[in-house]
Amino acid sequence: MTPKLRIKNGCAFVHFRDGIEAESQQIRLSDGATKFMAEIVAIKEVVEHIREKDLRNVRVILDSRSALVALNSRAERSRIIKSIKEIINGNIDIYCVKAHQGIIGNEKADALAKEATLYERIDYFFSKILSPDKE
């Protein structure tokens, strides 16, 4: 019997102001979290950041079409997706781009997310029923 590999996932966002990196955040997810979960957590964290900082005229750029589809779905019942939609409420523009195309902010966020997988601390825990709980 082969032992299961523990998939490590992280996510990150980078905030640019006037073309200059202003701040960033890295988040380590519990082992076994999927790439989709990581994308959704990153979106949740960035929209909360936007709300907390009371930022205006913000564009969120992501490279996960599946996350964008989930956010646009009227049938989506996930609590985390619903909470993101409540925060966005038509006030934040979200754009999807192709991954690994040299878009500076997207490439930087990908690199920070990869680095977050090396952290011992876990920022988001997922149960087997896939509901995130933030520590």
Backbone as a chain_set.jsonl record, in Angstrom:
{"seq": "MTPKLRIKNGCAFVHFRDGIEAESQQIRLSDGATKFMAEIVAIKEVVEHIREKDLRNVRVILDSRSALVALNSRAERSRIIKSIKEIINGNIDIYCVKAHQGIIGNEKADALAKEATLYERIDYFFSKILSPDKE", "coords": {"N": [[0.834, -1.176, 0.0], [0.575, 2.168, -0.892], [1.623, 5.149, 0.684], [-0.48, 8.029, 1.251], [0.028, 11.125, -0.377], [0.557, 14.245, 1.127], [-1.055, 16.937, 0.16], [-0.004, 20.187, -0.155], [-1.136, 23.48, 0.059], [-1.23, 26.911, -0.715], [-2.088, 30.387, -0.74], [-2.205, 33.728, -2.056], [-2.269, 37.333, -2.138], [-1.563, 40.352, -3.903], [-1.274, 43.756, -3.506], [-1.327, 46.44, -5.565], [-0.554, 49.838, -5.918], [-0.902, 52.545, -7.918], [0.779, 51.274, -9.754], [2.845, 50.33, -8.21], [4.025, 47.956, -5.909], [2.229, 47.74, -2.998], [1.403, 46.28, -0.743], [1.183, 42.879, 0.502], [-0.197, 39.605, 1.042], [0.173, 36.387, 2.432], [-1.222, 33.152, 2.623], [-1.529, 30.147, 4.278], [-2.967, 27.063, 3.667], [-4.747, 24.294, 5.111], [-3.409, 20.964, 4.939], [-4.175, 19.074, 2.06], [-6.084, 20.75, 1.018], [-7.62, 22.012, -1.906], [-6.564, 23.398, -5.103], [-8.595, 25.016, -6.114], [-9.916, 25.706, -3.709], [-7.893, 27.221, -2.566], [-7.76, 29.376, -4.366], [-10.312, 30.523, -3.956], [-10.15, 31.245, -1.24], [-8.105, 33.146, -1.411], [-9.416, 35.124, -2.9], [-11.454, 35.787, -1.113], [-9.926, 36.827, 1.004], [-8.699, 39.033, -0.259], [-10.907, 40.649, -0.997], [-11.934, 41.224, 1.519], [-9.776, 42.67, 2.522], [-9.873, 44.885, 0.82], [-12.308, 45.97, 1.618], [-11.779, 46.518, 4.363], [-9.743, 48.434, 4.15], [-11.103, 50.368, 2.903], [-10.959, 50.839, 0.115], [-11.235, 52.233, -3.165], [-12.341, 52.069, -6.606], [-11.177, 49.589, -7.484], [-9.567, 46.848, -8.993], [-9.727, 43.41, -9.161], [-7.633, 40.89, -10.063], [-7.542, 37.682, -11.263], [-6.524, 34.255, -11.87], [-8.134, 32.086, -12.118], [-10.535, 30.551, -13.684], [-12.578, 28.841, -12.875], [-13.114, 29.703, -10.278], [-14.127, 32.235, -10.798], [-16.427, 31.533, -12.22], [-17.85, 30.221, -10.176], [-18.3, 32.396, -8.478], [-20.0, 33.886, -10.051], [-22.205, 32.315, -10.252], [-25.616, 31.768, -9.658], [-26.643, 29.676, -8.345], [-24.825, 28.757, -6.539], [-24.058, 27.572, -3.317], [-22.215, 27.644, -1.296], [-20.898, 28.783, 1.78], [-18.605, 30.418, 1.951], [-18.381, 31.459, -0.631], [-20.796, 32.857, -0.775], [-20.302, 34.784, 1.209], [-18.225, 36.23, 0.026], [-19.562, 37.285, -2.205], [-21.379, 38.983, -0.903], [-19.66, 40.915, 0.137], [-18.492, 41.937, -2.204], [-20.726, 42.878, -3.742], [-21.301, 44.323, -6.144], [-19.426, 46.355, -6.066], [-16.774, 45.885, -6.558], [-14.594, 45.159, -9.165], [-13.942, 42.206, -10.908], [-11.572, 40.418, -12.699], [-10.587, 37.895, -14.966], [-7.622, 36.332, -15.952], [-5.312, 34.673, -18.166], [-3.215, 32.237, -16.757], [0.283, 32.439, -15.945], [1.271, 34.272, -17.877], [2.908, 36.382, -17.709], [1.877, 38.568, -16.362], [2.467, 40.919, -14.068], [1.467, 41.322, -11.324], [-0.091, 39.012, -11.009], [1.778, 36.976, -11.401], [3.493, 37.498, -9.242], [1.754, 37.033, -7.075], [1.287, 34.3, -7.466], [3.874, 33.286, -6.984], [4.216, 34.01, -4.29], [2.152, 32.504, -3.167], [3.057, 29.918, -3.644], [5.337, 29.946, -2.046], [4.085, 30.177, 0.429], [3.252, 27.59, 0.955], [5.333, 26.404, 2.219], [5.3, 27.156, 4.824], [4.915, 26.385, 8.279], [2.853, 27.117, 9.975], [-0.71, 27.142, 9.91], [-3.193, 28.89, 8.28], [-5.799, 28.69, 7.367], [-8.179, 26.251, 7.982], [-9.567, 23.305, 6.699], [-12.323, 21.203, 6.843], [-13.297, 17.749, 6.37], [-15.638, 17.986, 4.999], [-15.327, 20.119, 3.456], [-15.627, 22.781, 4.384], [-14.438, 25.922, 5.124], [-12.681, 27.074, 7.99], [-11.52, 29.812, 9.622], [-8.682, 30.297, 11.532]], "CA": [[0.0, 0.0, 0.0], [1.34, 3.399, -1.012], [1.099, 6.199, 1.558], [-1.046, 9.196, 0.569], [0.809, 12.354, -0.328], [-0.153, 15.363, 1.741], [-1.012, 18.084, -0.742], [0.094, 21.458, 0.544], [-1.578, 24.574, -0.782], [-1.228, 28.249, -0.155], [-2.578, 31.403, -1.658], [-1.678, 35.053, -1.738], [-2.672, 38.442, -2.995], [-0.637, 41.476, -3.94], [-1.98, 45.019, -3.743], [-0.526, 47.457, -6.251], [-1.119, 51.183, -5.933], [-0.214, 53.342, -8.938], [1.793, 50.454, -10.397], [3.891, 49.96, -7.256], [3.537, 47.014, -4.9], [2.001, 48.412, -1.717], [1.387, 45.265, 0.311], [0.794, 41.544, 0.065], [-0.519, 38.676, 2.129], [0.288, 34.964, 2.127], [-2.097, 32.336, 3.448], [-1.273, 28.698, 4.194], [-4.169, 26.27, 3.868], [-4.487, 22.976, 5.693], [-3.021, 19.936, 3.974], [-5.28, 18.459, 1.334], [-6.922, 21.764, 0.381], [-7.439, 22.012, -3.362], [-6.193, 24.649, -5.769], [-9.815, 25.817, -6.151], [-10.097, 26.26, -2.37], [-6.88, 28.265, -2.393], [-8.189, 30.541, -5.153], [-11.466, 31.132, -3.291], [-9.668, 31.89, -0.016], [-7.376, 34.357, -1.816], [-10.416, 36.126, -3.277], [-12.101, 36.229, 0.133], [-8.981, 37.671, 1.735], [-8.47, 40.311, -0.942], [-12.09, 41.512, -0.909], [-11.979, 41.714, 2.902], [-8.731, 43.698, 2.591], [-10.407, 46.058, 0.123], [-13.35, 46.554, 2.483], [-11.153, 47.055, 5.576], [-8.958, 49.623, 3.799], [-12.041, 51.278, 2.241], [-10.375, 51.171, -1.179], [-12.183, 52.527, -4.246], [-11.857, 51.848, -7.983], [-10.259, 48.464, -7.369], [-9.726, 45.703, -9.886], [-9.13, 42.169, -8.688], [-7.252, 40.075, -11.211], [-7.263, 36.308, -10.86], [-6.279, 33.349, -12.998], [-8.946, 30.882, -11.913], [-11.85, 30.671, -14.32], [-13.566, 28.114, -12.071], [-13.49, 30.564, -9.159], [-14.983, 33.283, -11.347], [-17.715, 30.89, -12.517], [-18.52, 30.01, -8.891], [-18.743, 33.701, -7.985], [-21.095, 34.366, -10.899], [-23.313, 31.358, -10.22], [-26.732, 32.064, -8.749], [-26.975, 28.436, -7.643], [-23.758, 28.433, -5.58], [-24.561, 27.605, -1.942], [-21.097, 27.655, -0.362], [-20.86, 29.951, 2.68], [-17.491, 31.314, 1.641], [-18.741, 32.154, -1.875], [-21.841, 33.823, -0.416], [-19.698, 35.905, 1.945], [-17.487, 37.033, -0.96], [-20.561, 38.026, -2.986], [-21.915, 40.051, -0.059], [-18.654, 41.977, 0.228], [-18.341, 42.533, -3.539], [-21.983, 43.609, -3.917], [-21.238, 45.237, -7.272], [-18.477, 47.445, -5.83], [-15.409, 45.47, -6.9], [-14.518, 44.513, -10.479], [-13.076, 41.033, -10.919], [-11.175, 40.02, -14.038], [-9.846, 36.637, -15.05], [-6.574, 36.331, -16.969], [-4.627, 33.391, -18.316], [-2.081, 32.074, -15.84], [1.663, 32.348, -16.466], [1.384, 35.092, -19.083], [3.793, 37.506, -17.426], [1.196, 39.68, -15.705], [3.32, 41.074, -12.89], [0.767, 41.062, -10.067], [-0.506, 37.615, -10.974], [2.987, 36.157, -11.223], [3.967, 37.716, -7.879], [0.832, 36.326, -6.18], [1.563, 32.87, -7.626], [5.14, 32.987, -6.303], [3.967, 34.093, -2.846], [1.31, 31.355, -2.801], [3.943, 28.744, -3.615], [6.171, 30.107, -0.849], [3.234, 29.948, 1.608], [3.135, 26.147, 1.205], [6.473, 26.006, 3.029], [5.076, 27.565, 6.208], [4.371, 25.398, 9.213], [1.571, 27.606, 10.504], [-1.864, 26.987, 9.031], [-4.083, 30.033, 8.438], [-7.166, 28.227, 7.089], [-8.39, 24.819, 8.158], [-10.711, 22.762, 5.986], [-12.763, 19.892, 7.325], [-13.52, 16.81, 5.271], [-16.809, 18.383, 4.229], [-14.861, 21.25, 2.669], [-16.031, 24.111, 4.85], [-13.265, 26.55, 5.736], [-12.761, 27.792, 9.25], [-10.3, 30.585, 9.809], [-8.205, 30.223, 12.908]], "C": [[0.884, 1.247, 0.0], [0.763, 4.46, -0.081], [0.564, 7.373, 0.739], [-0.089, 10.374, 0.704], [-0.044, 13.446, 0.296], [0.01, 16.572, 0.826], [-0.995, 19.353, 0.09], [-0.303, 22.563, -0.423], [-1.531, 25.866, -0.011], [-1.828, 29.194, -1.168], [-2.025, 32.743, -1.209], [-2.384, 36.095, -2.59], [-1.641, 39.541, -2.863], [-1.459, 42.708, -4.283], [-0.994, 45.999, -4.362], [-1.269, 48.778, -6.197], [-0.272, 52.014, -6.887], [0.972, 52.587, -9.538], [2.923, 49.996, -9.493], [3.29, 49.023, -6.221], [3.449, 47.702, -3.545], [2.025, 47.425, -0.559], [0.968, 43.929, -0.283], [0.466, 40.705, 1.294], [-0.4, 37.253, 1.609], [-0.565, 34.18, 3.111], [-1.771, 30.871, 3.207], [-2.563, 27.979, 4.524], [-3.799, 24.918, 4.447], [-4.172, 21.977, 4.583], [-4.258, 19.312, 3.343], [-6.214, 19.459, 0.684], [-6.611, 21.799, -1.109], [-6.997, 23.38, -3.873], [-7.413, 25.58, -5.832], [-10.069, 26.466, -4.791], [-9.123, 27.409, -2.132], [-7.273, 29.528, -3.15], [-9.334, 31.27, -4.467], [-11.037, 31.851, -2.007], [-8.919, 33.175, -0.366], [-8.353, 35.468, -2.188], [-11.1, 36.671, -2.027], [-11.185, 37.185, 0.894], [-8.783, 39.023, 1.06], [-9.704, 41.203, -0.873], [-12.281, 42.025, 0.518], [-10.952, 42.823, 3.114], [-9.236, 44.996, 1.959], [-11.443, 46.758, 0.998], [-12.723, 47.208, 3.714], [-10.389, 48.353, 5.311], [-9.82, 50.694, 3.127], [-11.479, 51.775, 0.904], [-11.468, 51.359, -2.221], [-11.521, 52.287, -5.599], [-10.815, 50.739, -8.036], [-10.605, 47.403, -8.406], [-9.017, 44.519, -9.268], [-8.875, 41.316, -9.924], [-6.895, 38.691, -10.699], [-7.077, 35.442, -12.09], [-7.048, 32.039, -12.861], [-10.34, 31.089, -12.492], [-12.919, 29.972, -13.482], [-14.013, 28.938, -10.865], [-14.425, 31.675, -9.635], [-16.371, 32.737, -11.671], [-18.506, 30.69, -11.223], [-19.063, 31.328, -8.339], [-19.933, 34.241, -8.782], [-22.319, 33.461, -10.866], [-24.377, 31.78, -9.213], [-27.066, 30.848, -7.902], [-25.944, 28.058, -6.581], [-24.26, 28.608, -4.148], [-23.455, 27.642, -0.892], [-21.109, 28.942, 0.48], [-19.759, 30.932, 2.307], [-17.779, 32.101, 0.358], [-19.806, 33.214, -1.577], [-21.248, 35.023, 0.308], [-18.897, 36.812, 1.009], [-18.46, 37.89, -1.753], [-21.144, 39.187, -2.191], [-20.942, 41.217, 0.03], [-18.534, 42.699, -1.11], [-19.54, 43.426, -3.845], [-21.934, 44.665, -5.027], [-20.21, 46.345, -7.15], [-17.036, 47.12, -6.2], [-15.461, 44.761, -8.244], [-13.522, 43.366, -10.419], [-12.844, 40.61, -12.354], [-10.394, 38.719, -13.977], [-8.852, 36.735, -16.205], [-6.001, 34.926, -17.088], [-3.425, 33.369, -17.38], [-0.769, 32.043, -16.613], [1.836, 33.073, -17.8], [2.208, 36.347, -18.84], [3.112, 38.72, -16.824], [1.802, 39.809, -14.308], [2.616, 40.741, -11.58], [0.36, 39.612, -9.921], [0.688, 36.694, -10.743], [3.526, 36.28, -9.795], [3.08, 36.968, -6.883], [1.059, 34.82, -6.267], [2.836, 32.467, -6.885], [4.955, 33.024, -4.785], [3.112, 32.927, -2.359], [2.155, 30.084, -2.696], [4.82, 28.782, -2.367], [5.37, 29.813, 0.425], [3.093, 28.463, 1.933], [4.259, 25.643, 2.102], [6.285, 26.331, 4.514], [4.519, 26.424, 7.033], [2.997, 25.822, 9.715], [0.479, 27.423, 9.455], [-2.812, 28.152, 9.318], [-5.551, 29.663, 8.237], [-7.209, 26.717, 7.242], [-9.65, 24.407, 7.416], [-11.052, 21.404, 6.568], [-12.982, 18.987, 6.115], [-14.752, 17.151, 4.452], [-16.564, 19.696, 3.487], [-15.41, 22.594, 3.11], [-14.877, 24.738, 5.587], [-13.607, 27.215, 7.061], [-11.445, 28.515, 9.426], [-9.927, 30.56, 11.273], [-8.238, 31.561, 13.565]], "O": [[1.819, 1.36, 0.792], [-0.452, 4.658, -0.05], [1.085, 7.678, -0.334], [0.519, 10.589, 1.753], [-1.238, 13.547, 0.014], [1.092, 17.153, 0.737], [-1.865, 19.567, 0.935], [0.133, 22.585, -1.574], [-1.765, 25.901, 1.197], [-2.047, 28.828, -2.322], [-1.454, 32.871, -0.125], [-3.002, 35.789, -3.61], [-0.942, 39.651, -1.856], [-2.243, 42.702, -5.233], [0.029, 46.341, -3.769], [-2.481, 48.825, -6.407], [0.932, 52.167, -6.685], [2.026, 53.167, -9.799], [3.86, 49.344, -9.953], [2.191, 49.256, -5.718], [4.447, 48.182, -3.009], [2.604, 47.708, 0.49], [0.47, 43.852, -1.406], [0.808, 41.055, 2.423], [-0.817, 36.949, 0.491], [-0.62, 34.509, 4.296], [-1.742, 30.412, 2.065], [-3.186, 28.254, 5.55], [-2.67, 24.453, 4.291], [-4.613, 22.128, 3.444], [-5.257, 19.059, 4.016], [-7.059, 19.073, -0.123], [-5.46, 21.632, -1.514], [-7.054, 24.38, -3.157], [-7.284, 26.787, -5.629], [-10.401, 27.649, -4.726], [-9.488, 28.44, -1.566], [-7.133, 30.632, -2.625], [-9.335, 32.499, -4.399], [-11.515, 32.949, -1.724], [-9.082, 34.188, 0.315], [-8.141, 36.626, -1.829], [-11.301, 37.879, -1.901], [-11.628, 38.23, 1.372], [-8.708, 40.049, 1.737], [-9.563, 42.414, -0.706], [-12.744, 43.149, 0.707], [-11.227, 43.804, 3.807], [-9.042, 46.078, 2.513], [-11.453, 47.985, 1.106], [-13.09, 48.326, 4.074], [-10.386, 49.26, 6.143], [-9.34, 51.785, 2.819], [-11.518, 52.968, 0.604], [-12.511, 50.709, -2.157], [-10.296, 52.301, -5.717], [-9.718, 50.923, -8.562], [-11.772, 47.107, -8.658], [-7.847, 44.608, -8.895], [-9.777, 41.055, -10.72], [-6.052, 38.542, -9.814], [-7.422, 35.834, -13.205], [-6.657, 31.015, -13.421], [-11.203, 31.716, -11.877], [-14.046, 30.46, -13.387], [-15.179, 28.873, -10.475], [-15.395, 32.013, -8.957], [-17.376, 33.404, -11.424], [-19.706, 30.962, -11.184], [-20.165, 31.366, -7.794], [-20.771, 34.966, -8.244], [-23.365, 33.819, -11.407], [-24.073, 32.107, -8.066], [-27.702, 30.974, -6.856], [-26.171, 27.13, -5.805], [-24.816, 29.65, -3.8], [-23.752, 27.669, 0.302], [-21.305, 30.039, -0.043], [-19.966, 32.145, 2.346], [-17.453, 33.285, 0.275], [-19.721, 34.338, -2.072], [-21.646, 36.159, 0.05], [-18.893, 38.031, 1.183], [-18.222, 39.081, -1.955], [-21.377, 40.26, -2.745], [-21.354, 42.376, 0.002], [-18.48, 43.928, -1.152], [-19.375, 44.601, -4.171], [-22.461, 45.766, -4.867], [-20.12, 47.196, -8.035], [-16.172, 47.996, -6.158], [-16.278, 43.863, -8.444], [-12.399, 43.529, -9.942], [-13.786, 40.461, -13.132], [-9.633, 38.481, -13.04], [-9.203, 37.17, -17.301], [-6.191, 34.093, -16.202], [-2.713, 34.363, -17.237], [-0.727, 31.666, -17.785], [2.463, 32.559, -18.726], [2.211, 37.266, -19.659], [3.704, 39.798, -16.778], [1.664, 38.914, -13.475], [3.133, 39.944, -10.797], [0.453, 39.042, -8.833], [0.602, 35.739, -9.97], [3.962, 35.291, -9.206], [3.586, 36.34, -5.953], [1.027, 34.134, -5.246], [2.872, 31.424, -6.232], [5.479, 32.166, -4.075], [3.324, 32.42, -1.258], [1.984, 29.284, -1.776], [5.018, 27.76, -1.711], [5.91, 29.266, 1.387], [2.836, 28.114, 3.086], [4.148, 24.564, 2.684], [7.029, 25.834, 5.36], [3.747, 25.601, 6.541], [2.094, 24.998, 9.863], [0.731, 27.538, 8.255], [-3.191, 28.376, 10.468], [-6.437, 30.249, 8.858], [-6.372, 25.999, 6.694], [-10.676, 25.081, 7.496], [-10.178, 20.559, 6.761], [-12.862, 19.427, 4.971], [-14.904, 16.665, 3.332], [-17.495, 20.302, 2.957], [-15.637, 23.466, 2.271], [-14.379, 24.176, 6.562], [-14.663, 27.826, 7.227], [-10.378, 27.902, 9.383], [-10.767, 30.778, 12.146], [-7.869, 31.685, 14.732]]}, "num_chains": 1, "name": "protein.A"}
